[in-house]
Amino acid sequence: MAMTVMVIGAAAVMSMQKAAVTGNLDARKTDMANNIARQWVERLQRDAMQWTCPSAACQSTNNMCPGGGAAGAQLICSRRSASSGTELNVTGLWFLPTQYMGTTNPESMSPGFDILGRDLPSAELAPSPATGWAGAQFCVNVRLSWLVTPVPNPLGTTEPGLIRADVRVIWPRGILGGAPIAGFCTPGTAALVDPEQSAPANELPFFHTIYMTTTLKENPAQ
C-alpha cells in the first residue's frame, strides 16, 4: 500500500515538474518573441526614414524604393527585377522580410532568430539534419498596407504617405521546439494568413504567435 501511494505521488510530482518546466520555457520564449517584434518595428520605422519623396521639394520623384542614385527604403519595397521592375511589398499580404539579407557581412536584419534572439544568416534559417542544426527558433513575417497614399495636389504640395505595418513572430510550441523538416522561416510559410497551415496535421496547434502593429510615415524633404 505504501509503495502504491509513493508511486502515485511520484507520478504527480513529475507531472507538476513537466508543467512547470514547460510554463517557464513558454514564458521565456514569449518574452523573447516580444523583444524580437519590437526590434522589427524599430527596423521598419528606421528604414522608412529614408522615404522622403514625393514632397513639396521633390514632387516628381518617389524614393520609396532604392534606385536612380537614391537610397530609398528597402524593407517597404522589394528588390528591383529586370523583368518585372519594382514590386512593392505594400500589398496587404504577409511576406518574409529578407531585403537586407546578403548586403552586410555578417548578415543582419534577418527574419530568423536563434533561441537567444540573435539574427541568423540566410544559410542557417533552415534546419540541417546532417549537422544537427535546429534552424531558426523564431521567425518574423511582415504585412504592409496603405492607409494614406502619397498623391500630389493642386496646391503644389503632397500629402505624406502612411503605411500600416503588422509584424508577426511565430515559433514552435513545446519543450523540444521542433519544426517541419524544411523549417518554418520560409517565404511560403510567411505568405500564409494562418501559419498553422504549414504545420504537421497531427501536431496542431503547432505555433505560438505574437502580433505587433505600427505605422510608417513618409518623411517629406523640405
N, C-alpha and C positions, 0 to 999 in steps of 0.2 A: 504493500500500500504506500509506504514511504517513497519507494522508488518511482511509483506511478505519479505521485504528487510532484516529485522532483523533476521528472521528465516533462510534465505539463508546464511547470514553472519555467524550466529552462527554455522550452519552445516559445513561451510567451515573451521571455526576456530577449531572445534572439529576434523575434518578430518586431519588438519595440526598437531594438538596436538598428535593424534594417530600415525601419520607418524614419528613425532619427537621422541616419546617415543620408538617406535619400532626400529628406526635407532640407537638411543643411546644404547638400550639394545643389539642389534646385534653387535655394535662396542665393547661393553664391553665384550661380550661373545667371540668374535673373538680374542680379546687381551688375554683373559684367556686361550683360546684354544692354542694360540701361545706359551704361557708360559708353558702349560702342554706338548706340543710337544717337546719343548726344554728340559724340565725336563726329559722326557723319552729318548731323545737322549743321555743325560748325563748318565742316568741309564744304558743304553746299553753299552756305552763306558766304564763306570766304571766296569761293570760286565765282560767285555771282557779282562780287565787287569789280570784276573785270568787264562786266557788261555795262557799258557806258553810252552806247548809241543804239537807236536814234535818240536825238535830243535837239534842243534849240541850236546847239553848236554843231551838230552833225546829223541833219535830218535825212540825208540821202544814204546813210550807211547804217548797218546793223552789225555790231561786233559781238552779237550773242554767241557766235561760233568763231573759232580762230580761222584766219585766212586773210590774204591780201595785205600781209605785213602787220596785221593787228593780232594781239594776243588772244583776246576773246575768252569766254568761259568754256571750259571743256566738259564739265560734268553735265551741263544742261544742253549740250549739243554733242552728238556723236561725231566720230572722225569722218572726214570727208572721203568720199569714194569717187574714183574716176568714172565709174559707170552710173552711179545714182546721185552724185553730188552730195550736198549736206543733208543729212537726215536728222531732224530734231528729235530729241527724246521727250519733248513736251507733248506727249500724245495721250496722257491719261492711262497709260499701260505700265505695268511693272517691268523693270529691266535690271540687269546686273551692272553696276557702275564700275566699269573697267577702263574708263577713258584715260586715266593716268598710268595704268599698268604698262611697264616696259619703257617708261620715259625717264626713270631715275634708277640709280644703282647705289644701294639696294632698292628694290621696288617698294613703293609706299602707296598710300591712298588705295589700299586693297579692299575689296568687298569681303574677303575672308580673313578670319582671325583664329588664332590658336586658343588654347584653354586659358592662357594668361592675358588674352586681349591684345596680342601683338599682331600687326599686319603680316600677312603671309604673301610670298611671291606667287605668281601665277602657277609655277610648276608644283607648288605644294597645296593647291586648293583641293585637289582630288586625293583620295586615299591611295596608298600603294601597298597591295598585299605582299609584294616581293620584299619590301624593306620593313613592313610593319607600320609605316607612317599612317596615322589616322585621318589625315586630311584636315580641312577646316572644321573647327568646332562651332563657329558662329558664322553666319553669312548675312550680308546686308543686301537688301533689294530697295530700289528707289522708284517712285512713281511721281511724275511731274505733270501738272495740269494748269492750263491758263485760267487765271482769274481776271486779269486785265491785259488785253493785247496792245502793245505799243503802236499807236496809229497817229501820224502827223495830222494836225488840224489846221483850219484856215488862218488861225492867228499866228502861225509860224512857230508854234511850239508842239511838243509831243508829250502825250500822256505817258508817263513811265510804265513799263510793263510790270506785271505782278504775276508770280507763279506760285501755286500751292505745291509744296514738296512733302511727300509722305515717305518716311523711312521705315522699313520693316526689317527686323532682325529675327532670324529663325535659328533654332538649334535643336538637336535631338533630345528627347526625354530620356530619363533613366540614368542609372549609375554608369553603365558602360559607355553611353554616348555613341552608340553605333550609328551607322549611316548607310544608305544604299551603296552598292559596290562602286558605282560611278561617282559617288559623292553627291552632295546636295547643293553645293555652291556653284551652280551652272546656269547659263542663260535660260535653259529650258525650264528649270525649276523656278527661277526668278520670274519668268513670264506668267506663271500660273496665278490666278486670283486666289486660289487656296493651295498652299504648298503641300498639303496632305495628299493631293492627287498624285504626287510623285513618290509617295512612301509605300512600303510593302503593305499589301492589303490585310495581312494577318497581324500587323503591328500597330494598327490605328487606335487612338491618336498617336502620331509619331513625333510631332514637333511642338515645342513651345514657341510662342511668337510675341514680339513686342512691337508696337507701332508708336511712331512719333511724327508730329506734323509741324511744319513751319512754313513761312512764306519767303520767297526770294524776289527782291525788288531790284529793278534796273537802277543804276546809279548814274543819272544823266550827267554828261560832260557839260560844264558851264562855259 
